[in-house]
Amino acid sequence: MGTEQRIIGGIERFLAESGLAGELSGTILEWVRAENKPGGKQYPWGSLLFSVGDVFGGRQEIILHGAVAMELYGLAADIFDDIEDQDNDQLPWRTVPAAQAINTANLILFLSFKALAAINEHSHYRQAHEIFHTMGITACHGQNQEFLAEEQEVIPLDQYFDTVRKKSGALTAGACKLAAVLAGGDAGLIHDLEKLGQNLGIISQIKNDLQDLFRVETKSDVRLGKKTLPLVYLADVLKQNKGKAEELYQLCSPTRQKGPEFGPAEKERLRRFIIQEGAAHYCSVICAYFKLEAVEILDAMNIAMEQKRKLIALVENQT
């Protein structure tokens, strides 16, 4: 049985045993499957737990409890994010009233903690519970910083990286820490994997920033004034060039006012501007930097060479 089948099977069993009404359990399962359609990365949080846990000899039945919990947690976070940003209208939680979606997301979040309770080794459960709390608090802190940044005309690059380290790095760092805990890792290993996961989360966010900038018909980043890395970078390098800065503003302002009317011609102009002014290249360089830093973290870890090779392969696959 493959990892994805193991994870969805674990989620199905957990929901069946959760005591939820059949209709509500069915809705959550439908939303889980909608989040993990074939063609993209399926069950990324659970798969990451299994990948890291396997490197350190974690027992699969314990790792599965963490994988189910992490997938539910990640789903709840994505639902809240889509409602806040008014994104991904085609997903099922965006086709129901927002109040219903928020209530269901809250339920899924509570269920993720219930899934953790299936971990029957007390020390592992206590550490896993603390990881979940810290993960959520850190991610919400980062989200709040992002809201505040939307009200600013420009932000410095270090503010962007601080926000993304909290918001996007928190979940990936939490998943890596959780895998280390459930595999019986010591404090040093848990700390190193937390730093590794944080880097992977930052890389993923930067890639999303660049991709979403060209999906203005369905994504709200520019329309809401989100400070994604390409725009933060351009605002910084163009601050002494009033003509270019004004051109960037004109390219972005239609999407803030008339998102649905931002057509192919406007999209192509924005794409060319971002490439010509070096923002796409800058994002690639920054991703490479964080990838190199992740490999350096692995090189310094006091683990077997075979384990290092497997983790380096994981970094290559994730990035």
C-alpha atoms as a printed R data frame, in Angstrom:
    type eleno elety resid chain resno       x      y       z
1   ATOM     1    CA   MET     A     1   0.000  0.000   0.000
2   ATOM     2    CA   GLY     A     2   1.362  3.423  -0.984
3   ATOM     3    CA   THR     A     3   1.758  6.309   1.437
4   ATOM     4    CA   GLU     A     4  -1.193  8.270   0.031
5   ATOM     5    CA   GLN     A     5  -3.503  5.254   0.313
6   ATOM     6    CA   ARG     A     6  -2.319  4.658   3.867
7   ATOM     7    CA   ILE     A     7  -3.063  8.279   4.815
8   ATOM     8    CA   ILE     A     8  -6.533  8.483   3.280
9   ATOM     9    CA   GLY     A     9  -7.354  5.086   4.764
10  ATOM    10    CA   GLY     A    10  -6.308  6.396   8.180
11  ATOM    11    CA   ILE     A    11  -8.459  9.502   7.742
12  ATOM    12    CA   GLU     A    12 -11.464  7.418   6.674
13  ATOM    13    CA   ARG     A    13 -11.125  5.135   9.712
14  ATOM    14    CA   PHE     A    14 -10.662  8.057  12.060
15  ATOM    15    CA   LEU     A    15 -13.769  9.850  10.766
16  ATOM    16    CA   ALA     A    16 -15.804  6.632  10.936
17  ATOM    17    CA   GLU     A    17 -14.818  6.209  14.586
18  ATOM    18    CA   SER     A    18 -15.122  9.881  15.542
19  ATOM    19    CA   GLY     A    19 -18.811  9.784  16.465
20  ATOM    20    CA   LEU     A    20 -19.775 12.427  13.891
21  ATOM    21    CA   ALA     A    21 -23.088 12.247  12.083
22  ATOM    22    CA   GLY     A    22 -22.710 10.484   8.757
23  ATOM    23    CA   GLU     A    23 -23.554 13.577   6.710
24  ATOM    24    CA   LEU     A    24 -20.949 15.716   8.482
25  ATOM    25    CA   SER     A    25 -18.310 12.997   8.302
26  ATOM    26    CA   GLY     A    26 -19.044 12.636   4.589
27  ATOM    27    CA   THR     A    27 -18.652 16.383   4.037
28  ATOM    28    CA   ILE     A    28 -15.253 16.423   5.718
29  ATOM    29    CA   LEU     A    29 -14.084 13.421   3.714
30  ATOM    30    CA   GLU     A    30 -15.278 15.121   0.510
31  ATOM    31    CA   TRP     A    31 -13.284 18.227   1.447
32  ATOM    32    CA   VAL     A    32 -10.199 16.139   2.236
33  ATOM    33    CA   ARG     A    33 -10.389 14.539  -1.207
34  ATOM    34    CA   ALA     A    34 -10.985 17.909  -2.909
35  ATOM    35    CA   GLU     A    35  -7.816 19.224  -1.245
36  ATOM    36    CA   ASN     A    36  -5.811 16.278  -2.597
37  ATOM    37    CA   LYS     A    37  -6.958 15.743  -6.167
38  ATOM    38    CA   PRO     A    38  -4.696 13.680  -8.458
39  ATOM    39    CA   GLY     A    39  -2.316 15.794 -10.470
40  ATOM    40    CA   GLY     A    40  -0.912 17.794  -7.569
41  ATOM    41    CA   LYS     A    41   0.908 16.898  -4.381
42  ATOM    42    CA   GLN     A    42  -1.425 14.530  -2.583
43  ATOM    43    CA   TYR     A    43  -1.497 14.492   1.214
44  ATOM    44    CA   PRO     A    44   1.722 16.546   1.457
45  ATOM    45    CA   TRP     A    45   1.722 16.908   5.245
46  ATOM    46    CA   GLY     A    46   1.183 13.244   5.964
47  ATOM    47    CA   SER     A    47   3.652 12.243   3.256
48  ATOM    48    CA   LEU     A    48   6.278 14.532   4.789
49  ATOM    49    CA   LEU     A    49   5.740 12.896   8.185
50  ATOM    50    CA   PHE     A    50   6.168  9.429   6.710
51  ATOM    51    CA   SER     A    51   9.253 10.471   4.739
52  ATOM    52    CA   VAL     A    52  11.014 11.947   7.773
53  ATOM    53    CA   GLY     A    53   9.740  9.276  10.164
54  ATOM    54    CA   ASP     A    54  10.956  6.453   7.919
55  ATOM    55    CA   VAL     A    55  14.475  7.927   7.850
56  ATOM    56    CA   PHE     A    56  14.684  7.532  11.626
57  ATOM    57    CA   GLY     A    57  12.898  4.203  11.970
58  ATOM    58    CA   GLY     A    58   9.573  5.499  13.247
59  ATOM    59    CA   ARG     A    59   6.809  2.928  13.698
60  ATOM    60    CA   GLN     A    60   4.282  3.380  10.915
61  ATOM    61    CA   GLU     A    61   1.206  2.998  13.111
62  ATOM    62    CA   ILE     A    62   2.377  5.888  15.310
63  ATOM    63    CA   ILE     A    63   3.440  8.012  12.326
64  ATOM    64    CA   LEU     A    64  -0.008  7.442  10.799
65  ATOM    65    CA   HIS     A    65  -1.734  9.043  13.805
66  ATOM    66    CA   GLY     A    66   0.428 12.123  13.307
67  ATOM    67    CA   ALA     A    67  -0.147 12.106   9.543
68  ATOM    68    CA   VAL     A    68  -3.942 12.049   9.955
69  ATOM    69    CA   ALA     A    69  -3.773 14.853  12.512
70  ATOM    70    CA   MET     A    70  -1.461 16.944  10.335
71  ATOM    71    CA   GLU     A    71  -3.593 16.525   7.208
72  ATOM    72    CA   LEU     A    72  -6.723 17.650   9.070
73  ATOM    73    CA   TYR     A    73  -4.851 20.568  10.615
74  ATOM    74    CA   GLY     A    74  -3.525 21.635   7.211
75  ATOM    75    CA   LEU     A    75  -6.987 21.376   5.657
76  ATOM    76    CA   ALA     A    76  -8.510 23.586   8.356
77  ATOM    77    CA   ALA     A    77  -5.726 26.148   7.843
78  ATOM    78    CA   ASP     A    78  -6.308 26.186   4.061
79  ATOM    79    CA   ILE     A    79 -10.061 26.658   4.495
80  ATOM    80    CA   PHE     A    80  -9.546 29.629   6.806
81  ATOM    81    CA   ASP     A    81  -6.959 31.065   4.398
82  ATOM    82    CA   ASP     A    82  -9.250 30.745   1.361
83  ATOM    83    CA   ILE     A    83 -12.135 32.416   3.211
84  ATOM    84    CA   GLU     A    84  -9.891 35.261   4.403
85  ATOM    85    CA   ASP     A    85  -8.443 35.799   0.912
86  ATOM    86    CA   GLN     A    86 -11.636 34.981  -1.052
87  ATOM    87    CA   ASP     A    87  -9.599 32.527  -3.136
88  ATOM    88    CA   ASN     A    88 -10.181 29.163  -4.844
89  ATOM    89    CA   ASP     A    89 -13.874 29.629  -5.568
90  ATOM    90    CA   GLN     A    90 -14.111 26.158  -7.120
91  ATOM    91    CA   LEU     A    91 -13.318 24.286  -3.886
92  ATOM    92    CA   PRO     A    92 -16.303 22.923  -1.934
93  ATOM    93    CA   TRP     A    93 -15.804 25.072   1.185
94  ATOM    94    CA   ARG     A    94 -16.073 28.150  -1.032
95  ATOM    95    CA   THR     A    95 -19.395 27.023  -2.482
96  ATOM    96    CA   VAL     A    96 -21.223 27.048   0.871
97  ATOM    97    CA   PRO     A    97 -22.018 30.054   3.086
98  ATOM    98    CA   ALA     A    98 -18.881 31.377   4.807
99  ATOM    99    CA   ALA     A    99 -20.368 30.812   8.260
100 ATOM   100    CA   GLN     A   100 -20.910 27.118   7.464
101 ATOM   101    CA   ALA     A   101 -17.386 26.770   6.067
102 ATOM   102    CA   ILE     A   102 -15.866 28.457   9.143
103 ATOM   103    CA   ASN     A   103 -17.833 26.205  11.488
104 ATOM   104    CA   THR     A   104 -16.735 23.094   9.587
105 ATOM   105    CA   ALA     A   105 -13.124 24.288   9.537
106 ATOM   106    CA   ASN     A   106 -13.277 24.760  13.310
107 ATOM   107    CA   LEU     A   107 -14.588 21.215  13.632
108 ATOM   108    CA   ILE     A   108 -11.776 19.870  11.437
109 ATOM   109    CA   LEU     A   109  -9.244 21.741  13.583
110 ATOM   110    CA   PHE     A   110 -10.630 20.173  16.775
111 ATOM   111    CA   LEU     A   111 -10.645 16.780  15.076
112 ATOM   112    CA   SER     A   112  -6.934 17.154  14.323
113 ATOM   113    CA   PHE     A   113  -6.251 17.397  18.048
114 ATOM   114    CA   LYS     A   114  -8.530 14.415  18.654
115 ATOM   115    CA   ALA     A   115  -6.504 12.438  16.106
116 ATOM   116    CA   LEU     A   116  -3.355 13.226  18.111
117 ATOM   117    CA   ALA     A   117  -4.983 11.683  21.171
118 ATOM   118    CA   ALA     A   118  -4.734  8.272  19.458
119 ATOM   119    CA   ILE     A   119  -0.975  8.406  20.161
120 ATOM   120    CA   ASN     A   120  -0.832  6.096  23.159
121 ATOM   121    CA   GLU     A   121   2.718  6.840  24.287
122 ATOM   122    CA   HIS     A   122   2.338  9.650  26.812
123 ATOM   123    CA   SER     A   123   5.655 11.421  26.201
124 ATOM   124    CA   HIS     A   124   5.115 11.412  22.445
125 ATOM   125    CA   TYR     A   125   1.555 12.680  22.810
126 ATOM   126    CA   ARG     A   126   2.567 15.481  25.190
127 ATOM   127    CA   GLN     A   127   5.284 16.693  22.799
128 ATOM   128    CA   ALA     A   128   2.991 16.368  19.760
129 ATOM   129    CA   HIS     A   129   0.283 18.384  21.529
130 ATOM   130    CA   GLU     A   130   2.779 21.160  22.306
131 ATOM   131    CA   ILE     A   131   4.007 21.169  18.693
132 ATOM   132    CA   PHE     A   132   0.449 21.658  17.412
133 ATOM   133    CA   HIS     A   133  -0.193 24.555  19.784
134 ATOM   134    CA   THR     A   134   3.083 26.282  18.931
135 ATOM   135    CA   MET     A   135   2.518 25.695  15.213
136 ATOM   136    CA   GLY     A   136  -0.913 27.315  15.308
137 ATOM   137    CA   ILE     A   137   0.121 30.297  17.438
138 ATOM   138    CA   THR     A   138   3.133 31.012  15.216
139 ATOM   139    CA   ALA     A   139   1.153 30.687  11.974
140 ATOM   140    CA   CYS     A   140  -1.618 32.990  13.259
141 ATOM   141    CA   HIS     A   141   1.017 35.526  14.306
142 ATOM   142    CA   GLY     A   142   2.422 35.455  10.785
143 ATOM   143    CA   GLN     A   143  -1.052 35.759   9.270
144 ATOM   144    CA   ASN     A   144  -1.754 38.812  11.413
145 ATOM   145    CA   GLN     A   145   1.514 40.396  10.263
146 ATOM   146    CA   GLU     A   146   0.404 39.779   6.681
147 ATOM   147    CA   PHE     A   147  -2.923 41.530   7.326
148 ATOM   148    CA   LEU     A   148  -1.111 44.559   8.753
149 ATOM   149    CA   ALA     A   149   1.301 44.623   5.793
150 ATOM   150    CA   GLU     A   150  -1.634 44.896   3.369
151 ATOM   151    CA   GLU     A   151  -2.304 48.354   4.830
152 ATOM   152    CA   GLN     A   152   1.260 49.510   4.097
153 ATOM   153    CA   GLU     A   153   2.275 50.842   0.702
154 ATOM   154    CA   VAL     A   154   5.655 49.087   0.886
155 ATOM   155    CA   ILE     A   155   7.433 46.862   3.388
156 ATOM   156    CA   PRO     A   156  11.148 46.065   3.764
157 ATOM   157    CA   LEU     A   157  12.425 42.670   2.647
158 ATOM   158    CA   ASP     A   158  13.323 41.608   6.181
159 ATOM   159    CA   GLN     A   159   9.709 42.158   7.240
160 ATOM   160    CA   TYR     A   160   8.551 39.894   4.417
161 ATOM   161    CA   PHE     A   161  10.918 37.097   5.451
162 ATOM   162    CA   ASP     A   162   9.935 37.414   9.118
163 ATOM   163    CA   THR     A   163   6.260 37.052   8.183
164 ATOM   164    CA   VAL     A   164   6.735 34.117   5.816
165 ATOM   165    CA   ARG     A   165   9.006 32.359   8.318
166 ATOM   166    CA   LYS     A   166   6.134 32.447  10.816
167 ATOM   167    CA   LYS     A   167   3.142 31.894   8.556
168 ATOM   168    CA   SER     A   168   4.423 29.400   5.999
169 ATOM   169    CA   GLY     A   169   7.433 28.015   7.815
170 ATOM   170    CA   ALA     A   170   5.433 27.092  10.919
171 ATOM   171    CA   LEU     A   171   3.440 24.200   9.444
172 ATOM   172    CA   THR     A   172   6.354 22.595   7.608
173 ATOM   173    CA   ALA     A   173   8.589 23.013  10.654
174 ATOM   174    CA   GLY     A   174   5.818 21.545  12.813
175 ATOM   175    CA   ALA     A   175   5.404 18.529  10.536
176 ATOM   176    CA   CYS     A   176   9.155 17.800  10.594
177 ATOM   177    CA   LYS     A   177   9.313 18.205  14.378
178 ATOM   178    CA   LEU     A   178   6.295 15.956  14.816
179 ATOM   179    CA   ALA     A   179   7.891 13.239  12.680
180 ATOM   180    CA   ALA     A   180  11.084 13.444  14.758
181 ATOM   181    CA   VAL     A   181   9.135 13.189  18.024
182 ATOM   182    CA   LEU     A   182   7.068 10.223  16.855
183 ATOM   183    CA   ALA     A   183  10.240  8.485  15.667
184 ATOM   184    CA   GLY     A   184  11.761  8.901  19.122
185 ATOM   185    CA   GLY     A   185  14.348 11.531  18.161
186 ATOM   186    CA   ASP     A   186  16.334 13.477  20.743
187 ATOM   187    CA   ALA     A   187  16.105 17.239  21.365
188 ATOM   188    CA   GLY     A   188  18.986 18.027  19.000
189 ATOM   189    CA   LEU     A   189  17.395 16.127  16.129
190 ATOM   190    CA   ILE     A   190  14.017 17.752  16.733
191 ATOM   191    CA   HIS     A   191  15.608 21.216  16.689
192 ATOM   192    CA   ASP     A   192  17.549 20.545  13.469
193 ATOM   193    CA   LEU     A   193  14.485 19.167  11.690
194 ATOM   194    CA   GLU     A   194  12.484 22.187  12.800
195 ATOM   195    CA   LYS     A   195  15.026 24.486  11.094
196 ATOM   196    CA   LEU     A   196  15.019 22.241   8.019
197 ATOM   197    CA   GLY     A   197  11.224 22.300   7.797
198 ATOM   198    CA   GLN     A   198  11.137 26.063   8.214
199 ATOM   199    CA   ASN     A   199  13.389 26.461   5.180
200 ATOM   200    CA   LEU     A   200  11.220 24.114   3.115
201 ATOM   201    CA   GLY     A   201   8.144 26.154   4.047
202 ATOM   202    CA   ILE     A   202   9.793 29.419   3.016
203 ATOM   203    CA   ILE     A   203  10.824 27.971  -0.357
204 ATOM   204    CA   SER     A   204   7.285 26.717  -0.961
205 ATOM   205    CA   GLN     A   205   5.796 30.130  -0.149
206 ATOM   206    CA   ILE     A   206   8.180 31.992  -2.452
207 ATOM   207    CA   LYS     A   207   7.294 29.645  -5.310
208 ATOM   208    CA   ASN     A   208   3.607 30.180  -4.604
209 ATOM   209    CA   ASP     A   209   4.125 33.963  -4.517
210 ATOM   210    CA   LEU     A   210   5.568 33.921  -8.012
211 ATOM   211    CA   GLN     A   211   3.006 31.493  -9.444
212 ATOM   212    CA   ASP     A   212   0.027 33.286  -7.906
213 ATOM   213    CA   LEU     A   213   1.158 36.624  -9.289
214 ATOM   214    CA   PHE     A   214   0.336 35.275 -12.756
215 ATOM   215    CA   ARG     A   215  -3.008 33.811 -11.697
216 ATOM   216    CA   VAL     A   216  -4.767 37.099 -10.987
217 ATOM   217    CA   GLU     A   217  -8.055 35.787 -12.413
218 ATOM   218    CA   THR     A   218  -8.361 33.248  -9.573
219 ATOM   219    CA   LYS     A   219  -5.926 34.496  -6.912
220 ATOM   220    CA   SER     A   220  -6.377 37.630  -4.830
221 ATOM   221    CA   ASP     A   221  -2.754 38.450  -3.938
222 ATOM   222    CA   VAL     A   222  -2.391 41.608  -6.013
223 ATOM   223    CA   ARG     A   223  -6.019 42.684  -5.659
224 ATOM   224    CA   LEU     A   224  -5.737 42.626  -1.853
225 ATOM   225    CA   GLY     A   225  -2.383 44.351  -1.852
226 ATOM   226    CA   LYS     A   226  -0.550 41.312  -0.490
227 ATOM   227    CA   LYS     A   227   3.157 41.806  -0.050
228 ATOM   228    CA   THR     A   228   4.415 38.834  -2.043
229 ATOM   229    CA   LEU     A   229   8.170 38.559  -2.585
230 ATOM   230    CA   PRO     A   230   8.266 39.650  -6.275
231 ATOM   231    CA   LEU     A   231   6.364 42.860  -5.453
232 ATOM   232    CA   VAL     A   232   8.293 43.537  -2.237
233 ATOM   233    CA   TYR     A   233  11.539 43.133  -4.165
234 ATOM   234    CA   LEU     A   234  10.409 45.382  -7.033
235 ATOM   235    CA   ALA     A   235   9.196 48.079  -4.644
236 ATOM   236    CA   ASP     A   236  12.634 48.044  -3.051
237 ATOM   237    CA   VAL     A   237  14.766 48.131  -6.198
238 ATOM   238    CA   LEU     A   238  12.524 50.623  -8.038
239 ATOM   239    CA   LYS     A   239  12.126 53.144  -5.222
240 ATOM   240    CA   GLN     A   240  14.659 55.459  -6.887
241 ATOM   241    CA   ASN     A   241  13.071 55.054 -10.322
242 ATOM   242    CA   LYS     A   242   9.763 56.908 -10.259
243 ATOM   243    CA   GLY     A   243   8.867 55.965 -13.827
244 ATOM   244    CA   LYS     A   244   9.268 52.237 -13.275
245 ATOM   245    CA   ALA     A   245   7.579 52.422  -9.868
246 ATOM   246    CA   GLU     A   246   4.589 54.151 -11.448
247 ATOM   247    CA   GLU     A   247   4.471 51.533 -14.218
248 ATOM   248    CA   LEU     A   248   4.400 48.754 -11.634
249 ATOM   249    CA   TYR     A   249   1.582 50.515  -9.792
250 ATOM   250    CA   GLN     A   250  -0.416 50.887 -12.995
251 ATOM   251    CA   LEU     A   251   0.104 47.218 -13.848
252 ATOM   252    CA   CYS     A   252  -1.131 46.105 -10.438
253 ATOM   253    CA   SER     A   253  -3.875 48.625  -9.721
254 ATOM   254    CA   PRO     A   254  -6.451 47.218 -12.206
255 ATOM   255    CA   THR     A   255  -6.515 43.939 -10.314
256 ATOM   256    CA   ARG     A   256  -7.187 45.764  -7.035
257 ATOM   257    CA   GLN     A   257 -10.186 47.488  -8.538
258 ATOM   258    CA   LYS     A   258 -11.472 45.112 -11.231
259 ATOM   259    CA   GLY     A   259 -10.019 41.654 -10.610
260 ATOM   260    CA   PRO     A   260 -12.336 39.778 -13.018
261 ATOM   261    CA   GLU     A   261 -11.531 42.278 -15.841
262 ATOM   262    CA   PHE     A   262  -7.784 41.694 -15.679
263 ATOM   263    CA   GLY     A   263  -7.377 40.027 -19.047
264 ATOM   264    CA   PRO     A   264  -4.631 38.217 -21.014
265 ATOM   265    CA   ALA     A   265  -3.018 41.425 -22.287
266 ATOM   266    CA   GLU     A   266  -2.679 42.917 -18.796
267 ATOM   267    CA   LYS     A   267  -1.440 39.620 -17.438
268 ATOM   268    CA   GLU     A   268   1.239 39.391 -20.140
269 ATOM   269    CA   ARG     A   269   2.406 42.958 -19.467
270 ATOM   270    CA   LEU     A   270   2.737 42.179 -15.756
271 ATOM   271    CA   ARG     A   271   4.587 38.936 -16.516
272 ATOM   272    CA   ARG     A   272   7.079 40.692 -18.802
273 ATOM   273    CA   PHE     A   273   7.661 43.489 -16.295
274 ATOM   274    CA   ILE     A   274   8.371 41.046 -13.462
275 ATOM   275    CA   ILE     A   275  10.820 39.085 -15.612
276 ATOM   276    CA   GLN     A   276  12.534 42.111 -17.174
277 ATOM   277    CA   GLU     A   277  13.031 43.864 -13.843
278 ATOM   278    CA   GLY     A   278  14.603 40.759 -12.348
279 ATOM   279    CA   ALA     A   279  11.954 39.800  -9.787
280 ATOM   280    CA   ALA     A   280  11.514 36.245 -11.095
281 ATOM   281    CA   HIS     A   281  15.288 35.714 -11.115
282 ATOM   282    CA   TYR     A   282  15.560 37.144  -7.607
283 ATOM   283    CA   CYS     A   283  12.919 34.693  -6.329
284 ATOM   284    CA   SER     A   284  14.834 31.802  -7.906
285 ATOM   285    CA   VAL     A   285  18.075 32.946  -6.270
286 ATOM   286    CA   ILE     A   286  16.416 33.256  -2.854
287 ATOM   287    CA   CYS     A   287  14.910 29.770  -3.189
288 ATOM   288    CA   ALA     A   288  18.362 28.430  -4.035
289 ATOM   289    CA   TYR     A   289  19.779 30.177  -0.958
290 ATOM   290    CA   PHE     A   290  17.270 28.583   1.407
291 ATOM   291    CA   LYS     A   291  17.764 25.220  -0.275
292 ATOM   292    CA   LEU     A   292  21.524 25.501   0.254
293 ATOM   293    CA   GLU     A   293  20.927 26.453   3.873
294 ATOM   294    CA   ALA     A   294  18.712 23.374   4.301
295 ATOM   295    CA   VAL     A   295  21.484 21.136   2.932
296 ATOM   296    CA   GLU     A   296  23.989 22.805   5.269
297 ATOM   297    CA   ILE     A   297  21.699 22.038   8.212
298 ATOM   298    CA   LEU     A   298  21.660 18.392   7.114
299 ATOM   299    CA   ASP     A   299  25.431 18.289   6.674
300 ATOM   300    CA   ALA     A   300  25.920 19.480  10.249
301 ATOM   301    CA   MET     A   301  23.501 16.947  11.770
302 ATOM   302    CA   ASN     A   302  24.983 14.151  13.858
303 ATOM   303    CA   ILE     A   303  23.263 11.313  12.021
304 ATOM   304    CA   ALA     A   304  24.325  8.417   9.810
305 ATOM   305    CA   MET     A   305  25.411  9.201   6.236
306 ATOM   306    CA   GLU     A   306  22.609  7.086   4.802
307 ATOM   307    CA   GLN     A   307  20.086  9.117   6.794
308 ATOM   308    CA   LYS     A   308  21.636 12.330   5.457
309 ATOM   309    CA   ARG     A   309  21.371 11.053   1.901
310 ATOM   310    CA   LYS     A   310  17.688 10.251   2.377
311 ATOM   311    CA   LEU     A   311  16.971 13.684   3.847
312 ATOM   312    CA   ILE     A   312  18.884 15.432   1.052
313 ATOM   313    CA   ALA     A   313  16.756 13.477  -1.439
314 ATOM   314    CA   LEU     A   314  13.686 14.668   0.488
315 ATOM   315    CA   VAL     A   315  14.841 18.289   0.190
316 ATOM   316    CA   GLU     A   316  15.369 17.823  -3.552
317 ATOM   317    CA   ASN     A   317  11.878 16.352  -3.911
318 ATOM   318    CA   GLN     A   318  10.216 19.075  -1.838
319 ATOM   319    CA   THR     A   319  11.961 21.934  -3.630
